[in-house]
Amino acid sequence: MLNKDYRQRFFIEHSPVRGDVVRLSDSFTTVISQKDYPPAIKALLGEMLVSASLLIGTLKIDGKLSIQLQSSDDSSPLRFAMAECDHSLGQELGEVRALASFDNSDDKQAFWQSLGTSDDAFAVIKTGVLFISIHPNFGESYQGIVERVSDNLGECLAHYQKQSAQIPTIIKLATDETTAGGLLVQLLPQSDTDKENDPDLWDRLSVLTGTIKADELTELPADEILYRLYHEEDVVLPEPTPLGFACTCSPEKSEGAILQLGHDEALEVVDTHGGTLTLDCGFCGREYRFDKDDIKQLFA
């Protein structure tokens, strides 16, 4: 793999089984370097990035898919976390990004350091909602609520796939300090012939998939992962899809936010902040600065 970040689709020949392997290194480290995220939130963001990249591969859409975990408790140390994968026609690669908002005040430092895993971070939001949003470039957007069947993101998303699409799904996710990886396997609708030819197919693949280790997902290339798991199956690998970090912020979007704020309130903010209104992007850290003259010209 020339690109460190990619999604590798695979098929089991002559069967209704398909899947994807995702590995993110450069884009994952870019995301977690934007803020001083605690280790558990870094792990959660990595898993959400991978999950969005896996799930968009199951859809035949030109657009983007996001996964969001939103707290309904204002006192929650983790307010929200989200990740998005955009793979539109004409793009050379799938674009990923992620962001979390959390309480990083001094009195919460010990709390965050006591957590170590993505499951720990997931469990911090005790009341709230986990949902998937699909935004095709053409057509209507869709949002689905994901049932919290456990504090493991992969288990929740696999349950959602089985309940909403009636497709048995296995999702395995893992992160380390520099890489996030994941594996998705699905059993598409079977014909009577499929069931007769290989009646224990899904049970066999479920057992094999359950043997994958976290460090294998983050350290091994996709073809080696698939060989280790399914070397007795006839696995077909199309060309992988490169993935990479990309942000959607722009000067125009910042100007639009100021226009929504209103002329008088924008000028008041400028005065309050020493003559400059600064909008910063949570995804990439870029700052957009506006002084009084910029504001007046914008509303002229």
C-alpha positions as CSV (number, residue, x, y, z in Angstrom):
1,M,0.0,0.0,0.0
2,L,1.6,3.3,-1.1
3,N,-1.0,5.3,0.9
4,K,-1.0,4.7,4.7
5,D,-4.7,5.6,4.9
6,Y,-7.1,3.5,2.9
7,R,-10.2,1.3,2.7
8,Q,-9.8,-2.1,1.2
9,R,-13.0,-3.8,0.1
10,F,-13.1,-7.6,-0.1
11,F,-15.4,-10.4,-1.2
12,I,-15.6,-14.1,-0.5
13,E,-15.9,-15.6,-4.0
14,H,-19.2,-17.4,-4.8
15,S,-20.8,-16.3,-1.5
16,P,-23.0,-13.4,-0.2
17,V,-20.2,-12.2,2.1
18,R,-18.5,-8.8,1.6
19,G,-16.5,-6.5,3.9
20,D,-13.9,-3.8,4.3
21,V,-10.7,-3.1,6.1
22,V,-9.8,0.5,7.0
23,R,-6.5,1.7,8.2
24,L,-5.8,5.4,9.2
25,S,-2.5,6.7,10.2
26,D,-1.7,10.2,8.9
27,S,-5.3,11.4,9.1
28,F,-5.8,10.0,12.6
29,T,-2.7,11.7,13.9
30,T,-3.8,14.9,12.2
31,V,-7.1,14.8,13.9
32,I,-5.9,14.1,17.4
33,S,-3.2,16.8,17.2
34,Q,-5.7,19.6,16.9
35,K,-6.5,19.6,20.6
36,D,-5.0,18.3,23.8
37,Y,-7.3,15.3,23.8
38,P,-7.1,12.8,26.6
39,P,-6.0,9.2,25.5
40,A,-9.6,7.8,25.9
41,I,-11.1,10.5,23.6
42,K,-8.2,10.0,21.1
43,A,-9.1,6.3,21.0
44,L,-12.9,7.0,20.6
45,L,-12.2,9.5,17.8
46,G,-10.0,7.0,16.0
47,E,-12.7,4.4,16.2
48,M,-15.4,6.8,15.0
49,L,-13.2,7.8,12.0
50,V,-12.7,4.2,11.0
51,S,-16.4,3.4,11.5
52,A,-17.5,6.2,9.3
53,S,-15.0,5.1,6.6
54,L,-16.3,1.5,6.9
55,L,-20.0,2.3,6.8
56,I,-19.9,4.6,3.9
57,G,-18.3,1.7,1.9
58,T,-21.6,-0.2,2.5
59,L,-23.6,2.5,0.8
60,K,-23.9,3.3,-2.9
61,I,-24.0,7.1,-2.4
62,D,-22.2,10.1,-3.7
63,G,-21.9,12.1,-0.5
64,K,-20.9,11.8,3.1
65,L,-21.7,9.9,6.3
66,S,-21.1,11.0,9.8
67,I,-21.3,9.3,13.2
68,Q,-22.2,11.5,16.2
69,L,-22.3,10.9,19.9
70,Q,-24.2,13.8,21.6
71,S,-24.7,14.3,25.4
72,S,-28.0,15.6,26.7
73,D,-26.5,16.4,30.0
74,D,-24.9,19.8,30.2
75,S,-22.6,18.7,33.1
76,S,-21.2,15.8,31.1
77,P,-17.3,15.9,30.8
78,L,-17.7,14.8,27.2
79,R,-20.2,17.0,25.4
80,F,-20.0,15.4,21.9
81,A,-17.8,13.5,19.5
82,M,-18.3,13.1,15.8
83,A,-16.5,11.8,12.7
84,E,-17.3,12.1,9.0
85,C,-16.2,10.5,5.8
86,D,-16.9,12.1,2.5
87,H,-16.5,10.3,-0.8
88,S,-18.0,12.2,-3.6
89,L,-17.7,11.6,-7.3
90,G,-14.6,13.3,-8.7
91,Q,-12.6,13.0,-5.5
92,E,-9.3,11.1,-5.7
93,L,-9.7,10.0,-2.1
94,G,-12.2,9.7,0.7
95,E,-12.0,12.6,3.0
96,V,-12.2,12.1,6.8
97,R,-12.3,14.4,9.8
98,A,-13.4,14.2,13.4
99,L,-13.9,16.5,16.4
100,A,-14.8,16.2,20.1
101,S,-15.8,18.8,22.7
102,F,-14.9,18.0,26.3
103,D,-14.3,19.7,29.7
104,N,-10.6,20.1,30.0
105,S,-10.6,22.2,33.1
106,D,-8.1,21.6,35.8
107,D,-10.5,19.8,38.1
108,K,-11.2,17.2,35.3
109,Q,-7.6,16.3,34.5
110,A,-7.4,13.5,37.0
111,F,-10.7,12.1,35.7
112,W,-9.6,12.0,32.1
113,Q,-6.2,10.4,33.1
114,S,-8.1,7.7,34.9
115,L,-9.7,6.6,31.6
116,G,-7.8,4.5,29.1
117,T,-10.0,3.1,26.4
118,S,-12.5,4.2,23.8
119,D,-15.2,2.3,25.7
120,D,-14.4,4.4,28.8
121,A,-14.9,7.6,26.8
122,F,-18.1,6.2,25.2
123,A,-19.4,5.5,28.7
124,V,-18.8,9.0,29.9
125,I,-22.0,10.1,28.0
126,K,-24.5,8.3,30.1
127,T,-27.5,10.2,28.7
128,G,-27.6,11.3,25.1
129,V,-27.8,9.8,21.6
130,L,-25.6,8.1,19.1
131,F,-26.7,8.6,15.5
132,I,-25.7,8.2,11.9
133,S,-26.3,10.9,9.4
134,I,-26.1,10.3,5.6
135,H,-25.9,13.3,3.3
136,P,-26.0,12.4,-0.4
137,N,-25.0,15.2,-2.8
138,F,-28.2,14.5,-4.6
139,G,-31.4,13.5,-2.8
140,E,-32.6,13.7,0.7
141,S,-30.5,13.3,3.8
142,Y,-31.2,10.6,6.4
143,Q,-30.5,10.2,10.1
144,G,-30.8,7.0,12.1
145,I,-30.6,6.6,15.9
146,V,-28.2,3.9,17.0
147,E,-29.3,1.9,20.1
148,R,-26.7,1.9,22.9
149,V,-26.6,-1.9,23.4
150,S,-23.2,-1.6,25.1
151,D,-20.3,0.9,25.7
152,N,-18.5,-0.5,22.7
153,L,-18.9,1.5,19.5
154,G,-18.4,-1.4,17.1
155,E,-21.0,-3.6,18.8
156,C,-23.5,-0.7,18.7
157,L,-23.0,-0.1,15.0
158,A,-23.1,-3.8,14.1
159,H,-26.4,-4.1,16.0
160,Y,-27.7,-1.1,14.1
161,Q,-26.8,-2.6,10.8
162,K,-28.6,-5.9,11.7
163,Q,-31.7,-4.2,13.0
164,S,-32.1,-1.4,10.4
165,A,-30.9,-3.1,7.3
166,Q,-31.5,-6.8,8.4
167,I,-27.9,-7.5,7.4
168,P,-25.8,-9.6,9.9
169,T,-22.7,-7.5,10.5
170,I,-19.4,-7.8,12.5
171,I,-17.4,-4.6,13.2
172,K,-14.0,-4.8,14.9
173,L,-12.2,-1.5,15.8
174,A,-8.8,-0.7,17.4
175,T,-6.5,2.2,17.9
176,D,-3.0,2.8,19.2
177,E,-1.0,6.0,19.6
178,T,-0.6,6.6,15.9
179,T,-3.0,4.4,14.0
180,A,-6.7,3.5,13.9
181,G,-7.9,0.4,12.1
182,G,-11.1,-1.6,11.7
183,L,-12.8,-4.5,9.9
184,L,-16.4,-4.9,8.8
185,V,-17.9,-8.2,7.5
186,Q,-21.4,-8.5,6.3
187,L,-23.7,-11.4,5.2
188,L,-25.8,-10.1,2.4
189,P,-29.2,-11.7,1.6
190,Q,-28.7,-15.4,0.8
191,S,-30.4,-17.4,-1.9
192,D,-31.6,-20.9,-1.2
193,T,-28.7,-22.2,-3.2
194,D,-26.2,-20.3,-1.1
195,K,-27.7,-21.7,2.1
196,E,-27.6,-25.3,0.7
197,N,-24.0,-25.0,-0.6
198,D,-22.4,-23.6,2.6
199,P,-24.9,-23.7,5.5
200,D,-22.3,-22.9,8.2
201,L,-20.7,-20.0,6.2
202,W,-21.6,-17.2,8.6
203,D,-21.0,-19.2,11.7
204,R,-17.5,-20.1,10.4
205,L,-16.6,-16.6,9.4
206,S,-17.9,-15.1,12.7
207,V,-15.6,-17.4,14.7
208,L,-12.6,-16.6,12.4
209,T,-13.3,-12.8,12.6
210,G,-13.6,-13.0,16.4
211,T,-9.9,-14.1,16.5
212,I,-8.6,-10.7,15.2
213,K,-6.4,-8.9,17.6
214,A,-6.3,-5.1,18.2
215,D,-2.6,-4.8,17.3
216,E,-3.2,-6.7,14.0
217,L,-5.8,-4.1,13.0
218,T,-3.4,-1.2,13.6
219,E,-0.2,-2.8,12.5
220,L,-0.8,-5.2,9.6
221,P,-1.8,-4.3,6.0
222,A,-5.2,-5.3,4.8
223,D,-4.1,-8.2,2.6
224,E,-2.2,-9.8,5.5
225,I,-5.1,-9.3,7.9
226,L,-7.5,-11.0,5.4
227,Y,-5.0,-13.8,4.7
228,R,-4.6,-14.6,8.4
229,L,-8.3,-14.7,9.0
230,Y,-9.7,-16.3,5.8
231,H,-6.8,-18.1,4.1
232,E,-9.0,-21.1,3.5
233,E,-11.6,-18.9,1.7
234,D,-11.5,-17.5,-1.8
235,V,-11.0,-13.8,-1.0
236,V,-11.2,-11.3,-3.8
237,L,-9.5,-7.8,-3.3
238,P,-10.4,-5.0,-5.7
239,E,-8.2,-1.9,-5.8
240,P,-8.2,-0.1,-2.4
241,T,-9.7,3.4,-1.9
242,P,-7.2,6.0,-0.5
243,L,-8.4,8.0,2.4
244,G,-7.0,11.3,3.9
245,F,-7.8,14.1,6.2
246,A,-9.6,17.1,4.7
247,C,-11.4,20.0,6.2
248,T,-14.5,21.8,4.9
249,C,-13.9,25.2,6.5
250,S,-13.4,28.3,4.2
251,P,-13.5,32.1,4.4
252,E,-16.9,32.0,2.8
253,K,-18.3,29.8,5.6
254,S,-16.8,32.0,8.2
255,E,-18.4,35.1,6.6
256,G,-21.7,33.3,6.5
257,A,-21.5,32.6,10.2
258,I,-20.8,36.3,10.9
259,L,-23.8,37.3,8.7
260,Q,-26.0,35.1,10.8
261,L,-24.6,36.7,13.9
262,G,-25.8,40.1,12.7
263,H,-24.1,43.5,12.1
264,D,-24.4,45.0,15.6
265,E,-23.6,41.9,17.5
266,A,-20.6,41.2,15.3
267,L,-19.2,44.7,15.9
268,E,-19.8,44.2,19.6
269,V,-17.8,41.0,19.6
270,V,-15.0,42.8,17.8
271,D,-14.9,45.5,20.5
272,T,-15.0,43.0,23.3
273,H,-12.0,41.1,21.8
274,G,-9.7,44.0,21.3
275,G,-10.7,44.9,17.7
276,T,-10.6,41.4,16.1
277,L,-13.3,38.7,15.7
278,T,-11.6,35.3,15.4
279,L,-13.3,32.2,14.2
280,D,-11.3,29.0,14.5
281,C,-12.0,25.7,12.9
282,G,-12.2,22.8,15.3
283,F,-11.3,20.3,12.6
284,C,-8.1,21.8,11.3
285,G,-7.2,24.6,13.7
286,R,-7.2,27.3,11.0
287,E,-8.2,30.8,12.2
288,Y,-10.2,33.4,10.3
289,R,-9.8,36.9,11.6
290,F,-12.1,39.9,11.0
291,D,-11.6,43.5,12.1
292,K,-14.2,46.3,12.1
293,D,-13.5,47.2,8.5
294,D,-14.0,43.6,7.4
295,I,-17.3,43.5,9.3
296,K,-18.6,46.8,7.8
297,Q,-17.6,45.6,4.3
298,L,-19.3,42.3,4.8
299,F,-22.6,44.0,5.7
300,A,-22.3,46.8,3.1
